[in-house]
Amino acid sequence: MSTVLETEEHQALRAAVAALGKRYGREYMQSLVSEGAHPRELWAEAAKAGFLGVNLPEEYGGGGAGMAELSIVLEELGASGSPLLMMIVSPAICGTVIARFGTQEQKRQWLPGLADGSLTMAFGITEPDAGSNSHRITTTARRDGGDWLLTGRKVFVSGVDIADATLIVGRTEDARTGKLKACLFIVPRETPGFRRNRIDMEVHAPEKQFELVLDDVRLPADALVGDEDAGLLQLFAGLNPERIMTAAFGIGMGRYALSRAVDYAKTRQVWKEPIGAHQAIAHPLAQAHIELELARLMMQKAARLYDAGDDLGAGEAANMAKYAAGEACVKAVDQAVHTLGGNGLTREYGLASLITGARVARIAPVSREMILNYISHQTLGLPKSY
């Protein structure tokens, strides 16, 4: 893919991450899935190189850069066939929220570890009865002396089994109005009353998905992130990086699938010329490349807006980037499998398992339909239907 619009630093970062990813690749990730293991070796190497915490403040051991750089890391790892899903959650969402809104003690406790990869943090927002509607979140926290008691359920939480803590989105009662308001709490993995149940998924990935049950989980006062009255602002500060990084995840996966299909189309010969000489094969692959490039441009725009502090502009662009990347990823993977024909469904080529993985980029963390709702309401000014 073209990099002429990127700085020399970004091009160098992209090349370094690509070299790391190439040493691991799709076969590494597939072996982890079959063994039920986690990508600890790749995570450790990426951390040692400074890739995992590239967006976090330098004073806490990070790279002092932003989402533009972190999205490059995830995209290139994905393009090599070895994406690290927990990068979306740990440094992008949780690290960003704590860096922007956490207390000084929370920053000292968590950011150095999140930056060097020695600590990871999961993120719990979705509930069984509150998917896209965050206003229906029922996980609530109430004060008990100087502590908090947190009760509720979360679903589809990635990596809780390996995360040192989970950033939980709950609600507290506003003393002035009596209404519930969003708040974020850091819940260490082994806290009493904090239970996890693995969800059996068809998606082939090393990272596992969990349902969380919080039964009067007692937390100290300092488990609350930042200011109790700024919970909603803090939440959305983490959701924009989540969308940008999900776009990077989808673009990387699409690029990987496309590269495998192009290599195959160049060498697979049934008639006189390789099958890639036929427009019925070549044109859909060219179209997939164009759509991935377009999605990448919107992702870069979203990252730059976010890094510049334009949360409103970044919100619109991040949603568009996530939408475009999800669509481009699904189409690229589908066309790659189709290009290989029967080989596209074999374990040897490893593309068929990407079909379910590509759907994730459309569904999570927000569905394509909810993004269309956002754009129609917020950008176009059309009335709401709900």
Secondary structure, 3 states (H helix, E strand, C coil): CCCCCCCHHHHHHHHHHHHHHHHHHHHHHHHHHHHCCCCHHHHHHHHHCCCCCCCCCHHHCCCCCCHHHHHHHHHHHHHCCCCCCHHHHHHHHHHHHHHHHCCHHHHHHHHHHHHHCCCCEEEECCECCECCCHHHCCCEEEEECCEEEEEEEEEEEECCCCCCEEEEEEEEECCCCCCEEEEEEEEECCCCCEEEEEECCCCCCCCCEEEEEEEEEEECHHHECCCHHHHHHHHHHHHHHHHHHHHHHHHHHHHHHHHHHHHHHHHCECCCCEHHHCHHHHHHHHHHHHHHHHHHHHHHHHHHHHHCCCHHHHHHHHHHHHHHHHHHHHHHHHHHHHHHHHHHHCCCCCCCCHHHHHHHHHHCCCCHHHHHHHHHHHHCCCCCCC
